[in-house]
Amino acid sequence: MNIWLDGNLVDESEARISVFDHGLLYGDGVFEGIRFYNGRIFKLEEHIRRLFDSAKAIVIDMPWTHEEVCRFTCETVAANGLTDGYIRLVVTRGKGSLGLNPFQCPVPSMFIIADTIQLYPEEHYLKGLSIVTCGTRRPPPAALMPQVKSLNYLNNIMAKVEAIQAGALEAVMLNEQGYVAECTGDNLFILKNGTLHTPLINDGALDGITRATIIELAATLGIPLVEKSLTRYDIYTADECFLTGTAAEVIPVVAYDRRVIGDGTPGPVTRRVLEAYKDLVNRTGTPFR
Ligand code: PXG
């Protein structure tokens, strides 16, 4: 596998990061997860824009332009001979001395991996997922900005541990006020009386690119949608529920905290949205060669 690392395409065995890199020492860095389908990178511009915004918010001065990062990403995918897969693009604070001070790290590091990913077994895309609420809360926006896709994922990982130990594949994370924020690696939507609802970003959700895509698709399909604070009650009594993410794509949820959602099978609106999403990813995107 060829990895892009700080300006060079190198073999995986040569792609090494210093133990003094603050991305490793402190989780100080940002990343993107991007999919490509049929030889085209889906929402490349949007992901690179979010990467630059994340970097800016945490005071990482990117030494590359948007266009360069798009080009490096395309080169990496092309160098690996895949037509469908997942890109993991990581920017770290770079090498520095011990101690938190990020200003001791003169240059950020960037690496790009083009591989494949499967978050959930295929059968769940047809049958739906059973998910649970976890005890681990999303940090308040004043503690960790939810829009920043940072390398600091311990919060989500603790939530994932709880989900798996409870026999579920995914967990709903609440914020400090008890409102639904999102899942460990996906945004959440419910359908109630014909209207789609999704939590507000300021309730602790990542400003997901798939979330934004679904909001646009809903408008195209003529499905009303609101962004608002949701509680567990709203999910318990929802007609339908699904999760969205670049890696997860659109996945139906059929049970939550052991309550059956709707009739326990993926609902008609969820299936419509899933089909429309599949169609969109297969016919749009940036060609990488
Ligand atoms: N919420 C969180 C906390 C995420 O990490 C999403 C929502 C969905 O956002 P997008 O923009 O992808 O629609 C994410 C996505 C990985 C990996 O290993 C990354 C994510 C999720 C799962 C795995 O790269 N991020």
Boltz pocket constraint, residues with backbone or C-beta under 6 A from the ligand:
constraints:
  - pocket:
      binder: B
      contacts: [[A, 32], [A, 33], [A, 87], [A, 88], [A, 156], [A, 182], [A, 183], [A, 184], [A, 185], [A, 186], [A, 187], [A, 205], [A, 206], [A, 207], [A, 208], [A, 209], [A, 210], [A, 211], [A, 244], [A, 245], [A, 246], [A, 247]]
      max_distance: 6.0
